[in-house]
Amino acid sequence: MGRTPLSWGNNMVRNHSAIVIFDGQCNLCNRVVQFLIRYDKQKNLIFTSNHSTRGKYLLRSFAKEKNNINTLYFLLNDKIYKQSSAAIAIARHLGLPWNGAIVLSLIPRSARDYFYNLLAHNRYKLSMENEHCMVKNETANNRFPG
């Protein structure tokens, strides 16, 4: 049996149910990941860049679409969320007070995603493109398997 990206190194991804797939070359996105690491008190979230082999594999397997670097994805219990729905699902996963963002679900997804896409398409202008990988500290290191 061949090795898939999910079986590389640490088995955490295969056994984990809450995976954030983000643009690892975007400073704004990296800041969001740092925020999530800080406020994920249960330490349930793990992260992978959509540029990585693992990220591309997860997107092909679950999102059934070509890698869209303009989109945040959240894989939770084999269900994939994207764009504003991913952001809301992640906030909900964080618990209080962040899960209050669920009220944004009352806004039609098309309207939420319109504003999400505005931000996504301008994220490099809002934050200079990252020329280097995010430096992972010892605490967060196991949150980025493989």
C-alpha positions as CSV (number, residue, x, y, z in Angstrom):
1,M,0.0,0.0,0.0
2,G,1.4,3.4,-1.0
3,R,2.0,6.2,1.4
4,T,-0.4,9.1,1.1
5,P,0.4,12.6,2.4
6,L,-1.9,11.8,5.3
7,S,0.4,9.0,6.5
8,W,3.7,11.0,6.3
9,G,5.5,11.4,9.6
10,N,3.2,12.2,12.4
11,N,-0.2,10.4,12.4
12,M,-1.9,13.5,13.7
13,V,-3.5,14.6,10.5
14,R,-5.0,11.1,9.8
15,N,-6.4,10.9,13.4
16,H,-7.3,14.6,13.8
17,S,-10.7,16.1,12.9
18,A,-10.0,19.8,12.9
19,I,-7.6,21.0,10.2
20,V,-7.2,24.6,9.0
21,I,-5.8,24.9,5.5
22,F,-4.5,28.4,4.8
23,D,-2.2,30.5,2.5
24,G,1.2,30.0,4.0
25,Q,2.7,32.8,1.9
26,C,0.3,35.5,3.2
27,N,1.3,37.5,6.3
28,L,-2.3,38.3,7.1
29,C,-3.2,34.6,6.9
30,N,-0.1,33.7,9.1
31,R,-1.3,36.3,11.7
32,V,-4.7,34.6,11.7
33,V,-3.1,31.3,12.3
34,Q,-1.0,32.8,15.2
35,F,-4.3,34.1,16.6
36,L,-5.9,30.7,16.3
37,I,-3.0,29.0,18.0
38,R,-3.2,31.5,20.9
39,Y,-7.0,31.2,21.4
40,D,-7.5,27.5,20.7
41,K,-7.4,26.6,24.4
42,Q,-8.2,22.9,23.7
43,K,-5.4,22.7,21.2
44,N,-7.6,20.8,18.8
45,L,-6.7,22.7,15.7
46,I,-3.9,21.7,13.4
47,F,-2.7,23.7,10.4
48,T,-1.3,23.1,6.9
49,S,-0.5,25.4,4.1
50,N,-2.5,25.1,0.9
51,H,0.9,25.2,-0.9
52,S,2.1,22.1,0.9
53,T,1.8,18.6,-0.5
54,R,-0.5,17.7,2.4
55,G,-2.6,20.8,1.9
56,K,-3.0,20.1,-1.8
57,Y,-3.9,16.5,-1.1
58,L,-6.6,17.4,1.4
59,L,-8.1,19.9,-1.0
60,R,-8.2,17.4,-3.8
61,S,-9.7,14.8,-1.5
62,F,-12.2,16.8,0.4
63,A,-12.9,20.1,-1.5
64,K,-12.9,18.3,-4.8
65,E,-11.5,21.4,-6.4
66,K,-8.2,22.9,-7.6
67,N,-6.2,24.6,-5.0
68,N,-7.6,28.1,-4.5
69,I,-5.1,30.1,-2.6
70,N,-7.6,32.9,-2.1
71,T,-9.7,30.6,0.2
72,L,-9.5,29.5,3.8
73,Y,-10.6,25.9,4.3
74,F,-11.5,24.1,7.5
75,L,-11.8,20.4,7.5
76,L,-13.9,19.2,10.5
77,N,-15.0,15.6,10.9
78,D,-14.6,14.9,7.1
79,K,-16.7,18.0,6.2
80,I,-15.0,20.8,4.4
81,Y,-15.9,24.5,4.9
82,K,-14.6,27.3,2.8
83,Q,-14.5,31.1,2.8
84,S,-16.8,32.8,5.3
85,S,-18.3,29.4,6.3
86,A,-14.8,28.2,7.3
87,A,-14.1,31.3,9.4
88,I,-17.4,30.9,11.2
89,A,-16.9,27.2,11.8
90,I,-13.4,27.8,13.1
91,A,-14.7,30.6,15.5
92,R,-17.4,28.2,16.7
93,H,-14.7,25.6,17.3
94,L,-12.7,28.0,19.5
95,G,-15.5,28.3,22.1
96,L,-16.4,31.4,24.1
97,P,-16.3,34.3,23.2
98,W,-15.3,33.6,19.6
99,N,-18.1,31.2,18.9
100,G,-20.4,34.2,19.1
101,A,-19.5,34.7,15.4
102,I,-22.1,32.0,14.6
103,V,-24.6,34.9,14.4
104,L,-22.9,35.8,11.1
105,S,-24.6,32.6,9.8
106,L,-27.8,34.6,9.7
107,I,-26.4,36.6,6.8
108,P,-26.8,34.9,3.5
109,R,-23.6,33.0,2.5
110,S,-23.5,34.9,-0.8
111,A,-23.3,38.2,1.0
112,R,-20.7,36.9,3.6
113,D,-18.6,35.4,0.8
114,Y,-18.7,38.7,-1.2
115,F,-17.0,40.5,1.7
116,Y,-14.7,37.5,2.4
117,N,-13.6,37.6,-1.3
118,L,-12.9,41.3,-1.1
119,L,-10.6,40.7,1.8
120,A,-9.0,37.6,0.3
121,H,-8.2,39.3,-3.0
122,N,-6.7,42.3,-1.2
123,R,-4.9,40.4,1.6
124,Y,-1.4,41.0,0.1
125,K,-2.1,44.7,-0.2
126,L,-3.3,44.8,3.4
127,S,-0.2,42.9,4.5
128,M,3.0,42.6,2.5
129,E,3.7,39.2,0.9
130,N,5.7,36.9,3.2
131,E,9.0,36.0,1.6
132,H,9.8,33.5,4.4
133,C,8.0,30.7,6.1
134,M,6.3,31.4,9.4
135,V,8.7,30.6,12.3
136,K,7.0,28.0,14.5
137,N,7.7,28.2,18.2
138,E,8.2,25.0,20.2
139,T,4.6,25.2,21.6
140,A,3.0,25.4,18.1
141,N,5.4,23.0,16.4
142,N,3.2,19.9,16.9
143,R,0.3,21.9,15.4
144,F,2.0,21.8,12.0
145,P,2.5,18.0,11.4
146,G,4.9,16.8,8.7
